[in-house]
Amino acid sequence: MFFQKSALFVFILISVLTTYNYSFGQSDKSYSFVGFIKANEFGVIPYKLTFTEHKNGKITGETNFDFNGANSTKSTIEGSLSKKGKRISFKEVKNLSTKSDFAQDEFCFIEVDNIKLKQSGDNTVLGGKFSSSFPSGESCIEGNIFLISTDILELFDEKLAELDSTDSKKNVIGEWMELAREDKTVLKNDEELK
């Protein structure tokens, strides 16, 4: 009888702990997207978004504007995902680093409000309109954002492997993909990070 009660107690304890860990102990999920923003005033600019989804639907992360360009700027973001994960909202809140010569009060902080996340095969696509504002709150540029989950880079790896090693396109594409994957800022001669 004692053994049965002990076994029942252990079974209940394991069930409670398993349920507790499943419901409350799940780790946060991380996502990474790469693509571009298009603003009429500036044309197409490379853009990278990396974020972590927390248990409450809130997201935090970073963007990299014009990665590897003359105005490469990393910023922190805050935002949220809809309950079903089909829509995203976020805004850049402060700069972490930049190669740009602009003063901090001249930066436009991008904001995305409730745009769709769509599945396209094995990849997730994020696309829609963005707005931006200066730190003062004054409106800045507007345009469109188009990003795709970095899982697409695996497909490019396969296609890249098919190119002849002497093909100059292979080197250019390979370098771009490496930059898209990494979270590094490359400084060229006479450039400095601010």
N, C-alpha and C positions, 0 to 999 in steps of 0.2 A: 504494500500500500504506500509506504514511504517513497519507494522508487517511482511509482506511478505519479505521485504528486510532484516529485522532483523533476521527472521527465516532462510533465505538463508545464511546470513553471519555466523550465529551460526553453521549451518550445514557444511559449508565449513571449518570453523575454527576447528570443531570437527574432520572432515575428515582429515585435514592436520595434526593435533596433533596426531591422531590415527596412521596415516601412519608414521609420524616422530618417534613415540615411537616404532612402530613395526620394522621399518627399522634400527633405530639407537639406540634404547633404550633397545634392548634385552640383558639380562644379560649373562655373560660368563658361559660356561658349564664346569662342573667338572667331572673328570673320575678317577677311581681307579682300578688298576690291581694288581694281586698277582700271583706268580709262582716261577720260578727259572731261573738262568743262568747256563750254563754248559761250563766250560773251562777245557780242557784236563789236565792242570796242577793242578787243584783244585777240580775236580769233580762237583757235583751239589750243588749250593748255593741258598738259599731262596732269593727272590728279590721282592720288592714291588715298584710300580710306581703310583704316584698320580699327576695329572696335571689339569690345567685349560686351556681350549681353549678360546682364546680371539677373538674378532670380526674379526681381520685381519688374522686369521689362525695360528697365533703364539701360542705357548704353553709355560707355565712356571709351575714348580712344584718341586716335591721332589722324590728321590728314597730312599729306605732303603735296603741296601745290608746286607745279612746275619742277617736279623732281629732276635733278641733274641739270636744270636750266639756270640761267643767270639770276633768277628771282626765287630759287628754291626756298620754300618756307614750310616748316613743320609747325602745326598748331594742334592744341588739344580740342576735343569735342565733347559735348554732352548731348544726350537726346533720349529717344525711346523707340521701341518697336511695338507695333500693335500686338494684341493678345495672340492672334493667329500668325504673326510674323510676316504678314503680307504688305505692310507699310512701314516706312521709316521716317523719322524726323530727327534732325540733329542741327547743331550750330557750333561753329568754331568759337571758342571763348578766349583763347590767348595764344600767342606765338611762343613756341619753344626755342626755335632757332630760325635764322634766315641768312641768305647770302645777299639779299636785296639791300639797296642803299636808302630805301624809304624810311622815314621816321615812323615810330610805332603808331602815332595818331593818324598816319596816312594809309594804314592797311585796311583792306576790306575783309571782313569776317563773313564767310559764306554760311548761309542758312538754307536748309532743305526742310520743307514742311509737308509731311504726310504723302510722300511719293511711293509709288508701287515698287515692290520687289517681285520680280517674275521669274519663274523657273523656265529655263531654256535648255532642255536636255539635262545634263548633269551640272549645269552652271546656273548661277543666280544673276540676274540682270537688274540693275537699279537705274532708273531713268526718269527724268522729269525736269521741272523748272527749279531754279535756285534764285535766291535773292542774296543780298549782302548789305552790310552796313559798316560804317567807320566806328571806332570805339566810342565816339560821341553819340552814336545812335542814328546819325544822319545816313540816309539811303545812299548806296554806292552802285555797283553794277548788278545787272540781272542777266540771266542766260539759261542754258540747259546743261544738265549733267548726265553723263552716260558712263556707268561703271559696270564691270563684270567681275564675278568672283575669280580670284587668282587661280582657281582650279583649271581655268582655260590654258594656263601656261604649260600644263602637262601636254596638251594637244600640240602646242607650238614646239615643245621639246621633241615630240615624235616627228613632226614635219621638218624640223631643223636637222635632225639626224639623217634625213633622206637627202639633204643637199650635199653637193660635192664640197669637200673641205677647202678647196681653192676658191669657192664662190664668195665674193666680197659681201653678198647679202647675208651669208651665214654669220659672218663676224658682226655685222651691224645688228642683226636681229638678236644674236646671242648676247651682245652687250646690253641691248635694251631690256631683254627679258631678265637678265641678272639684276639690273637696276630696279625693275618692277618688283622683283621678289624681295630684294634686300631693303632694309630700312636705313640706308646710309646716304649721307650727303657727300657728293664728290666735289672737292675744291680744285679748281684749275689754277694756273699761274695767276698771281696777284689777286685771287679771291680770298675773302675771309668770311668766317661765320660770325654772325652778330647775335 
